[in-house]
């Protein structure tokens, strides 16, 4: 089975903190979100790829662009989703391999 790349948790947390950093400067924060939103979406897609990356990058773009939604830890939540889905896939693969019966 192909093992998909999962970015490090600390990288995802740092990316979420950068996204929340716009709260530190009240007026300039929302202007910086207009610049950060497409950059963040591209980084998100490059980090996660596949369907999770495509859906997540659009969601991340919207979350960064709209005021008041920066508190959502999109990168970290996606890391959790990726880890859960990977463990489910690995468990199913292990079950399928162990259930194969070799007939002489």
N, C-alpha and C positions, 0 to 999 in steps of 0.2 A: 504494500500500500504506500502511496505517495504521502510523505509527511509535509504538511504545509508549514511555511515559516510563520512563527509567531513573534512579533516584536517584544522586546523586554518590557516588563511592567514599569520599571523606572522611567523608560523613555516615554511611555504613554502618560504617566503622571506629570512629567515635565511639560509635555505638549499641552495637557489640560491646564496646567498652571500658567503657561504663557497665554493661553486663551482667556484666562480669568484676570490676567494682569491689567487688562483695560479698565477694570473697576478702580484702580489706584488713582487714575487721573479722570475726574468727572466728565468734563466736556470733550477732552481729547480722546478719551477712551472709545467712544462710539465712532469717531472718525478713524481711529486706528483699526477698529473692527472691519471697516470697509476694505482696508488693505490686507488685514490678516485673514479674512474669510477665504479668499481664493487660494492663498498660500497654504493655509491649514487643510483645505480640501484636497489639494494636490499631494501634500505630505501624507494625509490619511490614506488616499488611494494607493500611493507607493508603498506604504507600510503594510497594508492589509490585503490589497489586490482582490481579485475574484468578485463574487457578488456582494460579499460583506463590505469590501472596499468601495464598490460602486455605490451601493445604497448609503453606506456610512459617510462617504465623502459629500454626497448631496445633503444629507442630514446635517453634517458638520458645517457645511457652508451656510445653510439656513440658520443654524443655531448661532453661529458667530455673527451673522449679518443682522439678525433681529435683536433689538435692544432688550436687555433683561434676561436673556437665555444663556448667557455665558457660564452660568453656574453648572450646567450639565456636563459631566465628565465623559464626553463622547469617546475619547481615545481609550480611557480606562474601561468603560463599559464594553467597548468592542473587544478589548483584550480578554475580558471575562467570557464574553460570548464565544470567542475563538477557542479559548482553553476548554470550555465545556463541550463544544461541538467536536473538538479533536478527541477528547477523552471518550465521548460516546462512540465516535467512529472507530477508535482503536479497540474499544470493548466489543463492538459488533464484529469487527474483523477477527479478533481473538476467538470469539464464540464460534464463528463460521469455520475457522481453521481447526478448532478442537472438535467440532462435530463431524468433520469428514471421517468417513470410515474407509479404511483400506481393505479391499476385498482381494484375497490371494487368487 
